[in-house]
Amino acid sequence: MVNRERLLAEFFELIKIDSPTKNERQIADILKSRLVGLGMEVTEDEAGQKAGGNCGNVFAYLKGNLPKAPVILLSAHMDTVDPCLNIEPIMKDGIISSAGATILGADDKSGIAPILEVLRTIQEQNIPHGDIQVIFSVAEEGGLNGVKHLDRTLLKADLGFVMDCVGGPGEIILAAPGQDRINVVIKGRAAHAGFAPEEGVSSIVVAAKAIASMTTGRIDEETTANIGTIEGGRATNIVPDEVVIACEARSRDLTKLEIQTNRMCNAFQRCAEEMGAAAEIEVIRLYEPFTLTEESQVVVIASQATKSAGLKVVTGVTGGGSDANYYNRYGVPCAVLGTGMQKPHTTEESIKEEDLYRTADLLIEIIKIVGTTEKS
């Protein structure tokens, strides 16, 4: 149903456009031009400025010919994680990957390219549809900062689908965790490590004892925790007086998230006090969890569309956040759907060519089903 050759060519083209987090200006301008060319009403908000980037979220709106249908949101993010400059995609035996020491960028251009192709297809083939809103977000990686600062006055959708998930088309995410970023500064006391080490208080030792006392990694089926980075110390002959630690806690249960975050903070505070140091701790709630049920309207629609597209329905949960965390919080029920991306955030990232086409076919079926649904 979709133009496979055009979709594949556009995916390769988008992959080659550098779009690191908070530097999405180039790809945003290209996408805006194409959306305008599709007859859509296009605008951009100020989320980039608020998030410290050079570009805002791109909004596009296409009027439909089924006025009773809900307004559907199709969303994907424009930014990619490092290393993501000068990507050269290659395809071998139907598998697309990076030719060099970079990520591929299927996360999340495997969401963007099918959305564009579907918009073209429904117009070329005169497929009846309700109003469609498209949002291509910025700064999704590292905290969902684009959609966090999204201009909610521009959000018109009644329900939506975020194309941003590991797993093939047919994968439907029912729940995703919330995340706390925990920034810690341990302040000890400097001293000469050879002449008078007893006069110092090692911030690194304080941090080490605190971390050793914590449970990290997999806490339970819903909760994880990680010590991400540690920076400190000046020389081997100086007792380090300051160390900076970046941590995180995640859980699909908000109460469990708060408990895990408090445990980590308390461990740093307790060890600092015991050793005569000080702990400065900042907790930032990056996003909150969301949960859908099998009976949720967006899940039912996605399941029906998956079957109509001849695909297998697979429902599950994830350990990562997505823009859907915020859309659900904003009152737009949103499911996250698989696009076929594999091993994102690594230089081994890949996607099957066929999954690009299946994703586009699935989206067309979703649009058709939403078109037969009346607004609640």
Summary of the structure (lengths in Angstrom):
residues: 376
radius of gyration: 23.2
end to end distance: 30.1
largest distance: 82.3
contacts: 1396
relative contact order: 0.19
helix: 34%
strand: 28%
